[in-house]
Amino acid sequence: MNETKSFGASLRQLRKSKMLSLVQLSEQSGVSNPYLSQIENVKFVPSLEILRKLAVALDHDIYILALGAGIYSEEDLTMLQRHDRKSIFTDDDFTYETYKSHYHV
């Protein structure tokens, strides 16, 4: 539970460093305000999908966010990375430019 407490505190600190309220982060991430509050107050551990949404909204690397807090293993995050790659290649709007920008080619 100590790692989860660390994650809640880390998330709150990161959100505040971006000068975002819970409401603003909720709007940017699509994660409800009450749920964000519960994550920060260690009532829930976010799923990888919620974590991904938060990382995007906070413009922060999901791997650093999750591994730093110790709530997900490197293997969990590798599976998420594979899923992200798959979703890019199955997107109807996929272009070479999308590939280049995502993979820094």
N, C-alpha and C positions, 0 to 999 in steps of 0.2 A: 504494500500500500504506500510505502514511502516514495517509490518511483512515480506512482500516480499523483501524489501530492506535489511532487517536483514538476510533473507535467502541467498540472493546473496552474501552478505559480509561474512556470515558464511561459505558458500561453498568455496569461494575464499581463505579464511583463512585456512580451512581444507586442501584444495588442496596444498597450499603453505607449510603447516606444514609437508605434506608428500613429499615435495620437487618434486612436479610434475608440469610440464607445462600443458597448456591447451591441447596441442597436445598429450602428454603422457596420460593424463586422458581420452582423446577422444579414443585413441587406446585401453586402458584398459577397458573402459566402453562400447564401441560401440556406444557412443553418439557423434554426429558430433561436431567438433571443433567450428564452428560458433554458433551452438545451445548452447553449453556450455558457450560461451562468452555472449550470449544473456541472459542466465539464471543468470550469475554472475552480469550482468549489468542491471538486472531487466526489461528486455524486455519481458520475458516469465516466467511463473510459470511452473515448470516441472510436468508432470503427475506422478502418483504413480509408474508406470512402469519405467520411466526414473529415478526417485528418487531411486528406488530399484537398478538399474544398477550402479548408482553413489555410492550408499552405499557399494555395493559389491566391486567395483573398489578401493574405498578409505578405505576399510576394517573398515567400520564404521557402527554402528547400525542404520538402517533406521528409527526406531522409535525415537531415540534420534535426528537424523538429522531433521526429519519432525516436530516432536512435539516441539523441541527447537526453531525452526524458526516460529512455529505457523501457517503454511500454510495448514496443514491438521489436521483434528480432530482425536481423539483417535478412533472413530468409523470407519473412513476411513482406518486407519492403521490396525484395527482388521479385516476388510474385506480383506485387502491385506495379512495378516497373514493366514487367512483361505485359500485364493487362493494358497499361497505358500505350505501349507500342502497338498492341493488337488493335486498340480502338482507333488509333491514327490511321492504320492501314485499311480499316473497314469503313472509314468515313467517306460518304459520297462526295464531299467537297475536297477530298485529298488531292493535293497537287505537289509537284516537285518542290515548289517554294515552301509549302508546309513542312515537307520532309526536311528541307535544308534548315529552316528556322528551328525546328524541334531538335534536330540532331547536330546542329552547328557544322554542317558540311561546307 
